[in-house]
Amino acid sequence: MGLLPAIKKYVAAVSVKTYPDPGTKSYSTNCQDIKDPLLPVKLAAFLFIAKLLQPFLVSFRTDAAMIPFLRCELDKMMKNILEHFVIPDVVSYARNFHSVDVTEDKNLCTYAKVDIGFFA
């Protein structure tokens, strides 16, 4: 999150012509995103999800034959992510985590009970 203030400062400097406009697509995307007041929260939520995925990615970053463990680890990772957004009863009673319909509002936690990390 330490980079966000620097990006805001750079965009402000370009808007007052202190620096030349780079004219790139990534810069125009940054200009649009900086205006979003929820950007710090969105970035913190993304970081939270990335930290949930990291143990899975680290354990399978090897030359060893890990395919026998893939199904079990994917199930653990999926359950871990679902527990933060889906009602606990739906997760605990699901036979297959892939069958949980996350588009159904009745399966999702209310916004007050969604766990997206401390910083968000």
NUPA-605106 format. One line per 8 residues: number of its first residue (from 1); their letters; for each residue x, y, z of N, C-alpha, C, O. Coordinates in steps of 0.05 Angstrom, whole numbers, plus 5000, padded with zeros to 4 digits. Layout:
BEGIN
NUM = A = X:Y:Z:X:Y:Z:X:Y:Z:X:Y:Z; ...;
end
This chain:
BEGIN
1 = MGLLPAIK = 5016:4976:5000:5000:5000:5000:5017:5025:5000:5006:5047:4997; 5043:5023:5004:5060:5046:5004:5064:5059:4977:5073:5082:4976; 5057:5045:4956:5061:5056:4929:5038:5074:4921:5041:5091:4904; 5014:5070:4932:4990:5085:4924:4994:5116:4927:4987:5130:4909; 5004:5126:4950:5008:5155:4952:5027:5166:4931:5023:5188:4921; 5048:5150:4924:5067:5159:4903:5053:5161:4876:5059:5179:4860; 5036:5142:4870:5021:5142:4844:5002:5166:4843:5001:5180:4823; 4988:5171:4866:4971:5195:4867:4986:5221:4862:4977:5239:4848;
9 = KYVAAVSV = 5010:5222:4875:5027:5246:4872:5036:5250:4843:5036:5272:4833; 5043:5228:4830:5052:5229:4802:5030:5237:4784:5034:5254:4766; 5006:5226:4787:4983:5233:4771:4976:5262:4774:4970:5276:4755; 4978:5272:4799:4972:5301:4804:4993:5318:4791:4987:5339:4780; 5019:5310:4791:5040:5325:4779:5037:5326:4748:5043:5346:4736; 5028:5304:4737:5024:5304:4708:5000:5322:4700:5001:5335:4680; 4980:5322:4717:4956:5338:4711:4962:5368:4712:4949:5384:4698; 4982:5377:4728:4990:5405:4728:5014:5410:4711:5027:5431:4712;
17 = KTYPDPGT = 5020:5391:4693:5042:5393:4673:5070:5396:4685:5088:5406:4671; 5074:5385:4709:5101:5384:4720:5117:5363:4705:5141:5367:4700; 5104:5341:4698:5116:5319:4683:5100:5316:4657:5076:5322:4657; 5112:5306:4636:5097:5302:4611:5078:5278:4614:5084:5259:4628; 5056:5279:4600:5036:5257:4600:5048:5234:4584:5055:5238:4560; 5052:5211:4596:5064:5188:4582:5046:5178:4559:5056:5166:4540; 5020:5183:4561:5002:5175:4539:4999:5145:4536:4990:5135:4515; 5005:5129:4557:5002:5100:4555:4975:5091:4566:4962:5106:4581;
25 = KSYSTNCQ = 4967:5067:4559:4942:5056:4569:4943:5052:4599:4923:5056:4613; 4966:5043:4609:4969:5037:4638:4966:5063:4654:4955:5064:4676; 4977:5085:4643:4975:5111:4656:4946:5120:4657:4936:5130:4678; 4931:5117:4635:4903:5126:4635:4886:5108:4653:4867:5118:4665; 4893:5083:4655:4879:5065:4674:4885:5074:4703:4867:5074:4719; 4910:5081:4709:4917:5091:4735:4901:5116:4742:4892:5120:4764; 4899:5134:4722:4884:5159:4727:4855:5154:4734:4844:5167:4751; 4843:5134:4721:4815:5127:4727:4813:5114:4755:4795:5120:4770;
33 = DIKDPLLP = 4832:5095:4760:4831:5080:4785:4836:5098:4810:4825:5093:4831; 4853:5118:4807:4860:5135:4829:4835:5150:4839:4833:5157:4863; 4816:5155:4822:4792:5170:4829:4773:5153:4846:4755:5164:4859; 4776:5127:4846:4759:5109:4862:4766:5111:4891:4788:5105:4899; 4746:5120:4908:4752:5123:4937:4756:5095:4950:4768:5094:4972; 4747:5074:4938:4750:5047:4950:4775:5033:4940:4779:5009:4947; 4791:5046:4925:4815:5033:4915:4833:5021:4936:4842:4998:4933; 4839:5035:4958:4856:5023:4979:4843:4997:4991:4857:4978:4997;
41 = VKLAAFLF = 4817:4997:4993:4803:4974:5004:4804:4951:4984:4809:4928:4992; 4800:4957:4959:4801:4936:4938:4829:4924:4937:4832:4900:4934; 4849:4941:4938:4877:4930:4938:4883:4913:4962:4897:4893:4960; 4873:4922:4985:4878:4906:5010:4863:4879:5008:4874:4859:5017; 4839:4879:4997:4825:4854:4994:4839:4835:4974:4841:4811:4979; 4850:4847:4953:4865:4831:4934:4890:4819:4947:4897:4796:4942; 4904:4835:4963:4927:4825:4977:4920:4803:4996:4935:4783:4999; 4897:4805:5010:4888:4785:5028:4883:4758:5013:4892:4737:5023;
49 = IAKLLQPF = 4870:4759:4990:4865:4735:4975:4892:4724:4964:4895:4699:4964; 4910:4741:4956:4936:4731:4947:4951:4716:4969:4964:4696:4964; 4948:4726:4994:4962:4713:5016:4948:4686:5022:4962:4668:5033; 4922:4683:5016:4910:4657:5020:4919:4637:4999:4921:4613:5005; 4926:4647:4975:4935:4629:4954:4965:4622:4955:4973:4602:4944; 4980:4639:4969:5009:4635:4969:5018:4608:4980:5036:4596:4967; 5007:4597:5002:5017:4571:5010:5014:4549:4989:5031:4531:4986; 4991:4550:4975:4987:4530:4954:5008:4533:4932:5019:4514:4923;
57 = LVSFRTDA = 5013:4558:4924:5032:4563:4902:5060:4555:4910:5075:4545:4894; 5067:4561:4935:5094:4554:4945:5098:4524:4947:5119:4514:4939; 5078:4509:4956:5081:4480:4959:5083:4466:4932:5095:4444:4931; 5072:4477:4911:5073:4464:4885:5094:4476:4867:5095:4470:4843; 5112:4493:4877:5134:4504:4862:5158:4486:4867:5177:4493:4881; 5158:4463:4854:5179:4443:4858:5181:4425:4833:5162:4424:4817; 5203:4412:4830:5206:4393:4808:5196:4365:4816:5194:4347:4799; 5189:4361:4841:5179:4335:4850:5151:4330:4839:5137:4349:4831;
65 = AMIPFLRC = 5144:4305:4837:5118:4297:4828:5096:4303:4849:5094:4288:4868; 5082:4325:4845:5062:4334:4865:5034:4328:4857:5015:4334:4872; 5029:4318:4833:5002:4314:4823:4985:4297:4841:4961:4302:4842; 4995:4277:4855:4978:4262:4873:4965:4279:4895:4945:4272:4906; 4978:4301:4902:4968:4318:4924:4952:4341:4914:4941:4356:4930; 4950:4344:4888:4937:4368:4877:4907:4370:4885:4899:4392:4893; 4892:4349:4883:4863:4350:4888:4858:4358:4917:4842:4375:4923; 4872:4345:4936:4869:4351:4964:4876:4380:4971:4861:4394:4985;
73 = ELDKMMKN = 4898:4390:4960:4906:4417:4965:4888:4438:4952:4883:4459:4964; 4878:4431:4928:4858:4449:4916:4833:4451:4932:4821:4473:4935; 4824:4429:4942:4800:4429:4959:4804:4445:4984:4786:4461:4992; 4828:4443:4997:4833:4458:5021:4834:4488:5015:4823:4505:5030; 4847:4495:4992:4849:4523:4985:4821:4535:4978:4814:4557:4987; 4805:4519:4964:4778:4528:4957:4761:4532:4982:4746:4552:4984; 4762:4513:5000:4747:4516:5025:4756:4540:5041:4739:4555:5052; 4782:4544:5042:4793:4567:5057:4782:4593:5045:4775:4611:5060;
81 = ILEHFVIP = 4782:4596:5019:4772:4620:5007:4742:4623:5011:4732:4645:5017; 4727:4602:5007:4698:4603:5010:4689:4610:5038:4669:4624:5042; 4705:4602:5058:4697:4607:5086:4697:4637:5092:4685:4646:5111; 4710:4653:5076:4711:4682:5080:4687:4697:5068:4682:4719:5076; 4673:4684:5049:4652:4698:5034:4625:4684:5035:4604:4697:5031; 4625:4658:5040:4601:4642:5039:4592:4635:5067:4609:4632:5085; 4566:4633:5071:4555:4626:5097:4567:4600:5107:4569:4581:5091; 4576:4599:5132:4590:4575:5142:4574:4549:5139:4586:4528:5133;
89 = DVVSYARN = 4547:4550:5142:4531:4525:5139:4533:4515:5111:4533:4490:5106; 4533:4532:5091:4534:4524:5063:4561:4510:5058:4562:4490:5043; 4582:4521:5069:4609:4509:5064:4611:4482:5079:4622:4463:5067; 4601:4481:5103:4605:4456:5119:4587:4433:5108:4595:4410:5110; 4564:4440:5096:4547:4419:5086:4551:4412:5057:4539:4393:5046; 4568:4427:5043:4573:4422:5015:4590:4396:5012:4611:4394:5025; 4581:4379:4995:4597:4355:4989:4620:4361:4971:4642:4351:4973; 4615:4379:4953:4635:4387:4933:4636:4418:4933:4615:4430:4927;
97 = FHSVDVTE = 4658:4429:4938:4660:4459:4939:4656:4471:4912:4648:4495:4911; 4660:4457:4891:4655:4467:4864:4625:4471:4858:4618:4485:4840; 4609:4457:4874:4580:4459:4870:4567:4482:4885:4543:4487:4881; 4581:4496:4902:4570:4519:4916:4566:4541:4897:4584:4551:4884; 4541:4550:4895:4534:4572:4877:4539:4599:4890:4523:4608:4907; 4560:4612:4882:4567:4638:4894:4552:4661:4881:4555:4684:4890; 4536:4655:4861:4519:4676:4850:4493:4679:4864:4478:4698:4860; 4486:4660:4881:4461:4661:4897:4466:4677:4922:4484:4672:4938;
105 = DKNLCTYA = 4450:4698:4926:4452:4715:4949:4448:4700:4975:4459:4707:4996; 4431:4680:4974:4425:4665:4999:4449:4650:5009:4450:4643:5033; 4469:4644:4992:4493:4630:5000:4515:4647:5011:4534:4638:5023; 4513:4673:5006:4534:4692:5012:4530:4705:5040:4507:4709:5048; 4552:4711:5053:4551:4725:5078:4541:4754:5074:4544:4765:5052; 4530:4766:5094:4523:4794:5092:4550:4810:5092:4570:4799:5100; 4548:4834:5083:4573:4850:5081:4587:4854:5108:4611:4857:5108; 4572:4853:5129:4584:4857:5156:4600:4832:5165:4617:4834:5182;
113 = KVDIGFFA = 4594:4809:5153:4607:4784:5162:4627:4774:5142:4640:4753:5147; 4631:4788:5120:4652:4781:5101:4679:4787:5112:4684:4809:5122; 4697:4768:5111:4724:4772:5122:4744:4776:5100:4751:4757:5086; 4752:4801:5096:4771:4807:5074:4797:4818:5086:4812:4832:5072; 4802:4811:5111:4827:4819:5123:4825:4844:5140:4807:4860:5137; 4844:4847:5157:4845:4869:5176:4849:4896:5162:4835:4916:5169; 4867:4898:5143:4873:4923:5130:4850:4934:5113:4846:4958:5112; 4835:4916:5100:4813:4925:5084:4791:4935:5101:4770:4944:5091;
end
